Amino acid sequence: MSVMNEQEKKLVEDHLYLVKNIVRATMSINESIQGLCYDDLFQTGCEALCHAALHYRADRGAAFATFADVVIKNHQKALLIRTGN
């Protein structure tokens, strides 16, 4: 596991709202996600946001928020698949 530098930590802190928004959207689409609650999805989203911060490359042309949004949603989908939802 990698250790985040200060810039990566700042990206995570500044974009935590993305996780909240994506989790709320996921829960509103399917309120009865079997075996998962808000906290489970939020934890997965936070892990994904940290992953996005560690792997973000500004020179590729995408804004961090755009990149992080995709990474968080992909991690959420993977969680739902793993849990059979």
OpenMM code with the backbone's topology and positions (N, CA, C; nanometers):
from openmm import Vec3, app, unit

residues = "MET SER VAL MET ASN GLU GLN GLU LYS LYS LEU VAL GLU ASP HIS LEU TYR LEU VAL LYS ASN ILE VAL ARG ALA THR MET SER ILE ASN GLU SER ILE GLN GLY LEU CYS TYR ASP ASP LEU PHE GLN THR GLY CYS GLU ALA LEU CYS HIS ALA ALA LEU HIS TYR ARG ALA ASP ARG GLY ALA ALA PHE ALA THR PHE ALA ASP VAL VAL ILE LYS ASN HIS GLN LYS ALA LEU LEU ILE ARG THR GLY ASN".split()
positions = [
    Vec3(0.0838, -0.1179, 0.0000),
    Vec3(0.0000, 0.0000, 0.0000),
    Vec3(0.0882, 0.1241, 0.0000),
    Vec3(0.0496, 0.2209, -0.0785),
    Vec3(0.1255, 0.3445, -0.0890),
    Vec3(0.0828, 0.4436, 0.0187),
    Vec3(0.1735, 0.5322, 0.0508),
    Vec3(0.1445, 0.6391, 0.1453),
    Vec3(0.1191, 0.7659, 0.0661),
    Vec3(0.0110, 0.8346, 0.1001),
    Vec3(-0.0231, 0.9564, 0.0266),
    Vec3(0.0632, 1.0728, 0.0728),
    Vec3(0.1015, 1.1562, -0.0243),
    Vec3(0.1721, 1.2783, 0.0106),
    Vec3(0.0681, 1.3858, 0.0440),
    Vec3(0.1150, 1.5043, 0.0802),
    Vec3(0.0239, 1.6110, 0.1221),
    Vec3(-0.0700, 1.6548, 0.0102),
    Vec3(-0.0226, 1.6600, -0.1121),
    Vec3(-0.1053, 1.7001, -0.2255),
    Vec3(-0.2185, 1.5987, -0.2480),
    Vec3(-0.1866, 1.4714, -0.2378),
    Vec3(-0.2879, 1.3667, -0.2549),
    Vec3(-0.3905, 1.3703, -0.1419),
    Vec3(-0.3442, 1.3945, -0.0195),
    Vec3(-0.4359, 1.4066, 0.0938),
    Vec3(-0.5308, 1.5244, 0.0741),
    Vec3(-0.4786, 1.6338, 0.0226),
    Vec3(-0.5609, 1.7527, -0.0036),
    Vec3(-0.6671, 1.7227, -0.1089),
    Vec3(-0.6285, 1.6491, -0.2146),
    Vec3(-0.7262, 1.6095, -0.3166),
    Vec3(-0.8402, 1.5299, -0.2539),
    Vec3(-0.8069, 1.4371, -0.1661),
    Vec3(-0.9086, 1.3549, -0.1001),
    Vec3(-0.9992, 1.4423, -0.0144),
    Vec3(-0.9402, 1.5276, 0.0672),
    Vec3(-1.0194, 1.6139, 0.1553),
    Vec3(-1.1116, 1.7057, 0.0758),
    Vec3(-1.0600, 1.7608, -0.0330),
    Vec3(-1.1373, 1.8562, -0.1133),
    Vec3(-1.2477, 1.7900, -0.1956),
    Vec3(-1.2381, 1.6601, -0.2171),
    Vec3(-1.3341, 1.5917, -0.3039),
    Vec3(-1.4156, 1.4846, -0.2321),
    Vec3(-1.4165, 1.4877, -0.1025),
    Vec3(-1.4947, 1.3914, -0.0252),
    Vec3(-1.6437, 1.4016, -0.0572),
    Vec3(-1.6876, 1.5189, -0.0980),
    Vec3(-1.8276, 1.5379, -0.1352),
    Vec3(-1.8689, 1.4445, -0.2489),
    Vec3(-1.7737, 1.4079, -0.3360),
    Vec3(-1.8055, 1.3167, -0.4458),
    Vec3(-1.8541, 1.1823, -0.3925),
    Vec3(-1.7872, 1.1339, -0.2903),
    Vec3(-1.8252, 1.0048, -0.2311),
    Vec3(-1.9674, 1.0140, -0.1761),
    Vec3(-1.9952, 1.1196, -0.1012),
    Vec3(-2.1290, 1.1362, -0.0434),
    Vec3(-2.2353, 1.1406, -0.1520),
    Vec3(-2.2091, 1.2171, -0.2582),
    Vec3(-2.3072, 1.2295, -0.3664),
    Vec3(-2.3310, 1.0964, -0.4377),
    Vec3(-2.2247, 1.0232, -0.4640),
    Vec3(-2.2370, 0.8957, -0.5350),
    Vec3(-2.3075, 0.7921, -0.4480),
    Vec3(-2.2757, 0.7882, -0.3197),
    Vec3(-2.3420, 0.6935, -0.2293),
    Vec3(-2.4905, 0.7261, -0.2195),
    Vec3(-2.5242, 0.8537, -0.2048),
    Vec3(-2.6660, 0.8915, -0.1988),
    Vec3(-2.7381, 0.8506, -0.3266),
    Vec3(-2.6744, 0.8733, -0.4402),
    Vec3(-2.7368, 0.8359, -0.5683),
    Vec3(-2.7556, 0.6852, -0.5773),
    Vec3(-2.6570, 0.6100, -0.5332),
    Vec3(-2.6659, 0.4635, -0.5355),
    Vec3(-2.7783, 0.4155, -0.4448),
    Vec3(-2.7881, 0.4736, -0.3268),
    Vec3(-2.8918, 0.4333, -0.2320),
    Vec3(-3.0306, 0.4743, -0.2813),
    Vec3(-3.0410, 0.5861, -0.3507),
    Vec3(-3.1724, 0.6295, -0.3971),
    Vec3(-3.2227, 0.5435, -0.5132),
    Vec3(-3.1305, 0.4882, -0.5907),
    Vec3(-3.1689, 0.3995, -0.7004),
    Vec3(-3.2174, 0.2662, -0.6452),
    Vec3(-3.1494, 0.2165, -0.5440),
    Vec3(-3.1832, 0.0860, -0.4877),
    Vec3(-3.1690, 0.0939, -0.3366),
    Vec3(-3.2756, 0.1340, -0.2697),
    Vec3(-3.2709, 0.1516, -0.1243),
    Vec3(-3.2505, 0.0216, -0.0493),
    Vec3(-3.2826, -0.0901, -0.1117),
    Vec3(-3.2739, -0.2180, -0.0424),
    Vec3(-3.1585, -0.3020, -0.0958),
    Vec3(-3.0417, -0.2418, -0.1022),
    Vec3(-2.9233, -0.3158, -0.1440),
    Vec3(-2.8950, -0.4188, -0.0350),
    Vec3(-2.9079, -0.5444, -0.0704),
    Vec3(-2.9013, -0.6523, 0.0283),
    Vec3(-2.7661, -0.6564, 0.0993),
    Vec3(-2.7727, -0.6490, 0.2302),
    Vec3(-2.6539, -0.6651, 0.3119),
    Vec3(-2.5618, -0.5449, 0.3163),
    Vec3(-2.5954, -0.4385, 0.2473),
    Vec3(-2.5103, -0.3196, 0.2460),
    Vec3(-2.5861, -0.2001, 0.3017),
    Vec3(-2.5151, -0.1180, 0.3751),
    Vec3(-2.5760, 0.0040, 0.4257),
    Vec3(-2.4937, 0.1233, 0.3762),
    Vec3(-2.5370, 0.2409, 0.4120),
    Vec3(-2.4688, 0.3635, 0.3713),
    Vec3(-2.3206, 0.3561, 0.4080),
    Vec3(-2.2915, 0.3115, 0.5288),
    Vec3(-2.1527, 0.3074, 0.5758),
    Vec3(-2.0638, 0.2174, 0.4899),
    Vec3(-2.1185, 0.1039, 0.4444),
    Vec3(-2.0418, 0.0133, 0.3589),
    Vec3(-2.0058, 0.0822, 0.2276),
    Vec3(-2.1054, 0.1461, 0.1678),
    Vec3(-2.0820, 0.2141, 0.0412),
    Vec3(-1.9900, 0.3348, 0.0594),
    Vec3(-2.0059, 0.4047, 0.1720),
    Vec3(-1.9210, 0.5204, 0.1985),
    Vec3(-1.7755, 0.4773, 0.2165),
    Vec3(-1.7536, 0.3686, 0.2899),
    Vec3(-1.6174, 0.3193, 0.3102),
    Vec3(-1.5532, 0.2806, 0.1775),
    Vec3(-1.6263, 0.2099, 0.0948),
    Vec3(-1.5741, 0.1716, -0.0365),
    Vec3(-1.5442, 0.2959, -0.1204),
    Vec3(-1.6326, 0.3945, -0.1124),
    Vec3(-1.6114, 0.5189, -0.1857),
    Vec3(-1.4881, 0.5937, -0.1393),
    Vec3(-1.4655, 0.5953, -0.0096),
    Vec3(-1.3460, 0.6633, 0.0442),
    Vec3(-1.2179, 0.5914, 0.0019),
    Vec3(-1.2218, 0.4591, 0.0045),
    Vec3(-1.1064, 0.3827, -0.0429),
    Vec3(-1.0802, 0.4121, -0.1905),
    Vec3(-1.1863, 0.4208, -0.2682),
    Vec3(-1.1729, 0.4503, -0.4113),
    Vec3(-1.1191, 0.5911, -0.4338),
    Vec3(-1.1637, 0.6859, -0.3526),
    Vec3(-1.1152, 0.8236, -0.3645),
    Vec3(-0.9652, 0.8300, -0.3349),
    Vec3(-0.9204, 0.7575, -0.2345),
    Vec3(-0.7771, 0.7518, -0.2039),
    Vec3(-0.7009, 0.6872, -0.3196),
    Vec3(-0.7568, 0.5830, -0.3751),
    Vec3(-0.6956, 0.5162, -0.4908),
    Vec3(-0.6834, 0.6153, -0.6069),
    Vec3(-0.7895, 0.6919, -0.6298),
    Vec3(-0.7877, 0.7915, -0.7380),
    Vec3(-0.6795, 0.8972, -0.7132),
    Vec3(-0.6667, 0.9422, -0.5902),
    Vec3(-0.5654, 1.0436, -0.5577),
    Vec3(-0.4245, 0.9901, -0.5809),
    Vec3(-0.4036, 0.8641, -0.5472),
    Vec3(-0.2713, 0.8041, -0.5657),
    Vec3(-0.2350, 0.7854, -0.7125),
    Vec3(-0.3343, 0.7639, -0.7968),
    Vec3(-0.3077, 0.7301, -0.9369),
    Vec3(-0.3399, 0.8422, -1.0356),
    Vec3(-0.3830, 0.9571, -0.9848),
    Vec3(-0.4193, 1.0689, -1.0728),
    Vec3(-0.2950, 1.1297, -1.1381),
    Vec3(-0.3097, 1.1567, -1.2666),
    Vec3(-0.2028, 1.2244, -1.3414),
    Vec3(-0.2645, 1.3426, -1.4157),
    Vec3(-0.2343, 1.4625, -1.3692),
    Vec3(-0.2912, 1.5839, -1.4274),
    Vec3(-0.2517, 1.6011, -1.5736),
    Vec3(-0.1377, 1.5459, -1.6118),
    Vec3(-0.0897, 1.5625, -1.7494),
    Vec3(-0.1732, 1.4840, -1.8508),
    Vec3(-0.2673, 1.4039, -1.8038),
    Vec3(-0.3528, 1.3271, -1.8958),
    Vec3(-0.4760, 1.4052, -1.9395),
    Vec3(-0.4953, 1.5242, -1.8855),
    Vec3(-0.5990, 1.6141, -1.9345),
    Vec3(-0.7334, 1.6122, -1.8638),
    Vec3(-0.7575, 1.5187, -1.7759),
    Vec3(-0.8859, 1.5142, -1.7054),
    Vec3(-0.8736, 1.5858, -1.5709),
    Vec3(-0.9800, 1.6523, -1.5323),
    Vec3(-0.9841, 1.7128, -1.3991),
    Vec3(-0.9898, 1.6004, -1.2959),
    Vec3(-0.9370, 1.6269, -1.1770),
    Vec3(-0.9371, 1.5230, -1.0752),
    Vec3(-1.0795, 1.4776, -1.0419),
    Vec3(-1.1730, 1.5717, -1.0335),
    Vec3(-1.3107, 1.5358, -0.9995),
    Vec3(-1.3688, 1.4380, -1.1009),
    Vec3(-1.3394, 1.4576, -1.2265),
    Vec3(-1.3881, 1.3684, -1.3313),
    Vec3(-1.3280, 1.2294, -1.3158),
    Vec3(-1.1965, 1.2251, -1.2962),
    Vec3(-1.1264, 1.0981, -1.2788),
    Vec3(-1.1774, 1.0266, -1.1538),
    Vec3(-1.1876, 1.0983, -1.0432),
    Vec3(-1.2307, 1.0382, -0.9172),
    Vec3(-1.3735, 0.9856, -0.9270),
    Vec3(-1.4600, 1.0582, -0.9940),
    Vec3(-1.5982, 1.0150, -1.0122),
    Vec3(-1.6039, 0.8771, -1.0789),
    Vec3(-1.5264, 0.8600, -1.1830),
    Vec3(-1.5240, 0.7324, -1.2547),
    Vec3(-1.4683, 0.6216, -1.1650),
    Vec3(-1.3598, 0.6497, -1.0959),
    Vec3(-1.2971, 0.5491, -1.0091),
    Vec3(-1.3933, 0.5079, -0.8965),
    Vec3(-1.4584, 0.6047, -0.8338),
    Vec3(-1.5513, 0.5744, -0.7239),
    Vec3(-1.6679, 0.4895, -0.7745),
    Vec3(-1.7272, 0.5300, -0.8857),
    Vec3(-1.8399, 0.4543, -0.9406),
    Vec3(-1.7992, 0.3124, -0.9789),
    Vec3(-1.6804, 0.2963, -1.0346),
    Vec3(-1.6337, 0.1620, -1.0706),
    Vec3(-1.6130, 0.0752, -0.9467),
    Vec3(-1.5589, 0.1337, -0.8404),
    Vec3(-1.5414, 0.0577, -0.7163),
    Vec3(-1.6770, 0.0208, -0.6558),
    Vec3(-1.7733, 0.1121, -0.6622),
    Vec3(-1.9071, 0.0829, -0.6111),
    Vec3(-1.9699, -0.0321, -0.6893),
    Vec3(-1.9591, -0.0270, -0.8217),
    Vec3(-2.0141, -0.1345, -0.9053),
    Vec3(-1.9484, -0.2680, -0.8732),
    Vec3(-1.8168, -0.2667, -0.8545),
    Vec3(-1.7451, -0.3902, -0.8206),
    Vec3(-1.7944, -0.4464, -0.6879),
    Vec3(-1.8185, -0.3602, -0.5910),
    Vec3(-1.8708, -0.4034, -0.4607),
    Vec3(-2.0087, -0.4676, -0.4779),
    Vec3(-2.0935, -0.4039, -0.5563),
    Vec3(-2.2277, -0.4581, -0.5776),
    Vec3(-2.2233, -0.5935, -0.6469),
    Vec3(-2.1326, -0.6089, -0.7403),
    Vec3(-2.1175, -0.7376, -0.8096),
    Vec3(-2.0671, -0.8445, -0.7123),
    Vec3(-1.9652, -0.8089, -0.6324),
    Vec3(-1.9092, -0.9058, -0.5360),
    Vec3(-2.0119, -0.9525, -0.4338),
    Vec3(-2.1038, -0.8634, -0.3982),
    Vec3(-2.2025, -0.8982, -0.2956),
    Vec3(-2.3322, -0.9521, -0.3557),
    Vec3(-2.3365, -0.9644, -0.4870),
    Vec3(-2.4526, -1.0218, -0.5531),
    Vec3(-2.5708, -0.9279, -0.5653),
    Vec3(-2.5436, -0.7984, -0.5664),
    Vec3(-2.6532, -0.7003, -0.5793),
    Vec3(-2.6620, -0.6564, -0.7209),
] * unit.nanometer
topology = app.Topology()
chain = topology.addChain("A")
for resn in residues:
    res = topology.addResidue(resn, chain)
    for name in ("N", "CA", "C"):
        topology.addAtom(name, app.Element.getBySymbol(name[0]), res)
